[in-house]
Amino acid sequence: MFASRTNWNLKPNRLAEALERHKSSGRRLLDLSASNPTECGFNYDAPAIMRSLCTPASLQYHPDPRGLKSARQAVAYYYAERGERVSIDDLLLTASTSEAYSFIFRLLCNPGDELLIPTPSYPLFDFLADVNDVKVSRYPLFYDHGWHIDVYALKQAVTPRTRGIIVVHPNNPTGHFTRPEEVAQLNQICSANQMAIIADEVFLDFSLGATAKSFVGNPGALTFTMSGISKISGLPQMKLAWLVAGGPATAKREALARLEMIADTYLSLNAPIQLAAPILLRQRTAFQRQLMARVRANLAELDAQIAKEKRFDRLNVEGGWYAVLRVPATRPDEDLAIDLLEKHDVYVHPGHFYDFPSDGYLVVSLITPEQDFAEGLRRILSAFF
Ligand SMILES: Cc1ncc(COP(=O)(O)O)c(C=O)c1O
């Protein structure tokens, strides 16, 4: 009765089962995978957010497939404040970054065409590809005093059916930004093979160093840059995201015309959120200040705790909300994560969740409230004694 694209294994894995059991036990859980900012104890300007949703203009319907002009202007202003120029004509609003991915996949790929995705990375790509009848091929990232794209392996993975390369900038969970020399190589590969760059920048603002450069101004290949307020302003429940098309003018124009038609088929954004966009985007200043203070404090705690023990290491983090902890690979990561849950009441993501190539990696969320983070980490390290 159902399409084969939905033939997923829907059975929960062993770790998900263990988590369910833990939740029903009523024992307090130290969740070091926390990624929902609305549940991490940050202060939001609740009156301003509530007021922004109550504009009388919401009672009128003025459909625009690209999104209301005032909302697109707010997004262009966000980029202007970062020192990047974006025209509102190159911008299209979506309900989520995932929806933006889907629109781009529909634009670029016929059924069975391929997209290159980084590994390790964010585990949603396989499902996004499945629902859009697209195949994914993985290109490896390798760690050598920081993360790098294995450009040789990436080139080997390109086939006549490859339509684009996905980069997550900075990547989740490795926390590294794509380097300028890598961007140049991606441009060269894409323009030589009629492919596009698809850049996911939901964590762009969370840099631990200098302000990172966006892909929005990348002239070297057709480029789609995505972001949204779920991370930037810590408001995932509001469902406002966007994509920006850039690169050679003719390809960009053609892409935008087709994307507009795709968006017009759904018109998925609602008026109140679009009208609230300037205020919701403005929330990012206070949110990001709190979040970065938390990230820095948790990283310092992590470093202090592992400093005494040579068996643990943390990989370099340039930005984002996560850190990768290297632990002795004495057993499969999944067994370790289940053990931590059942014996120590700590939930942490094993590296294989993000396709790390071997055991011995745990991913910890740096937005976890500080006390939970410190205690959770103590328990993780104690599990090795
Ligand atoms: C790299 C990355 N892209 C996109 C998203 C989802 O963004 P949205 O809520 O806008 O769909 C996430 C969420 O965790 C993410 O980690």
Ligand as a Chemical Component Dictionary entry (heavy atoms), coordinates in Angstrom:
data_LIG
# 
_chem_comp.id                   LIG 
_chem_comp.type                 NON-POLYMER 
_chem_comp.pdbx_formal_charge   0 
_chem_comp.three_letter_code    LIG 
# 
loop_
_chem_comp_atom.comp_id 
_chem_comp_atom.atom_id 
_chem_comp_atom.alt_atom_id 
_chem_comp_atom.type_symbol 
_chem_comp_atom.charge 
_chem_comp_atom.model_Cartn_x 
_chem_comp_atom.model_Cartn_y 
_chem_comp_atom.model_Cartn_z 
_chem_comp_atom.pdbx_ordinal 
LIG C1 C1 C 0 22.889 21.483 10.853 1  
LIG C2 C2 C 0 21.425 21.679 11.065 2  
LIG N1 N1 N 0 20.650 22.148 10.063 3  
LIG C3 C3 C 0 19.330 22.356 10.234 4  
LIG C4 C4 C 0 18.709 22.090 11.430 5  
LIG C5 C5 C 0 17.233 22.293 11.564 6  
LIG O1 O1 O 0 16.874 23.599 11.382 7  
LIG P1 P1 P 0 15.304 23.957 11.259 8  
LIG O2 O2 O 0 14.750 23.896 12.632 9  
LIG O3 O3 O 0 15.318 25.343 10.701 10 
LIG O4 O4 O 0 14.714 22.975 10.301 11 
LIG C6 C6 C 0 19.459 21.586 12.494 12 
LIG C7 C7 C 0 18.808 21.265 13.770 13 
LIG O5 O5 O 0 19.381 20.741 14.689 14 
LIG C8 C8 C 0 20.833 21.381 12.313 15 
LIG O6 O6 O 0 21.595 20.891 13.302 16 
# 
loop_
_chem_comp_bond.comp_id 
_chem_comp_bond.atom_id_1 
_chem_comp_bond.atom_id_2 
_chem_comp_bond.value_order 
_chem_comp_bond.pdbx_ordinal 
LIG C1 C2 SING 1  
LIG C2 N1 SING 2  
LIG C2 C8 DOUB 3  
LIG N1 C3 DOUB 4  
LIG C3 C4 SING 5  
LIG C4 C5 SING 6  
LIG C4 C6 DOUB 7  
LIG C5 O1 SING 8  
LIG O1 P1 SING 9  
LIG P1 O2 DOUB 10 
LIG P1 O3 SING 11 
LIG P1 O4 SING 12 
LIG C6 C7 SING 13 
LIG C6 C8 SING 14 
LIG C7 O5 DOUB 15 
LIG C8 O6 SING 16 
# 
